């Protein structure tokens, strides 16, 4: 089982990024998926989740109306569209299986 996140980078407040998560070694469509993040010195924070077929999506209050989670089961990929980024969104972002397994993460830095 492998999860590989990509798409992070350095952006200014108000800009956008789109993160991707590629899954392999398991049947991607059999699992709900989540995005979590961890800022330096802080605990891991759940920010969004999506059901197996993508019909149900949930968001943490701090990112609701700014972030959008989606998935493409044909490609075994999940995405996180992040708009209107704020300084406090700076963190390493991970995709995570219900088992808790996650990838190596992709870093997002929001700085003016």
N, C-alpha and C positions, 0 to 999 in steps of 0.2 A: 504494500500500500504506500503510495506516494502522493503528496500534495505539494504543488509548486506555485508560489505566489509571485506575481510580477506587476509592474506598472507604477510602483512608487516613485517618488522624486521630491524635488524641492520646488515649492510653489509659493506664490504670494497669497495673502488673505483675499478671499473672494474668488479665487481661481478654482479650477476643477481638475480632478484626476479620475481615471478609471482603472481600478485594480482587477486583475484576473487571477483565477485559481484553476490550475489544471490538475485533474485527478487521474491516477492510473493504478492498476493493480487491484481494482475492485469494480463492482458494477455501480457506476456513478449514480444512476437513476434510482437505485434502491435506498438511497440515504438522503435524509434532510441534511442541510448544510448550514454552517454559520460563519459569520465573520466576527472576529474578536480583535482587540488591539491592546497593546501594552506600551504605555508611556514610561520613560525612565523613572525608576524608583516607585512605580505604582503597580497595583495588581492588574491582572488581565481583566479587561472590560468587554463584555458581550455587547455588540452593537447592532447585529442584524441576523436574521435567520430566514431560511426559505425551505418550503416543503419539497418532497421528492419530485413532484411534477411542476413545481413553481407556482402553484395556485394560491398558496398562502405565504405571506411575507410579514415579518414582524421586525420592528425597529426599537432600539432604545430611544428614549425621549430626547436625548441630547443630539441625535442625528436625524430624527424624523423630519421630513419635509426638505432635507438637504441631501440625503443619501438614498440610493435605490439599489436594491439587490436583485439579481436575476441569474438565470442559469440556462445553459444550452446542453441538454443531456446528450444530444447527438455528438457533441464535441467533448463531452466530459469536462465541461468548464463552468465555472461560476464567476460572477462579476460583481463589482461594487462601484457604481457611479457615484462620485463624491463631488457635489457642487457647493459653491459658497463656503469653501474651506475656511476654517478659523484657526487661530494660533493653537488653540487647545486640542485640535485634531492631530497634532504632531504625535506620532507613535509608530511602532512597528505593527503592521497589520498582518493577521494570520487568517487563513481559512481553516475551519476545524470541523471534523466529523463528530457525530454524537458520542463516539467513544472517547473523545478528548484529543485524539491524534490531530496534529496540525503540521503545517509545513515549516519552512525556515523563516518565513515572513518577508515582507517587503516594507521598507521604511518610507514613511511620509513625513516630510518636514514642511511646515507652513511657517514662513518667516517673511517679515517685511524688510 
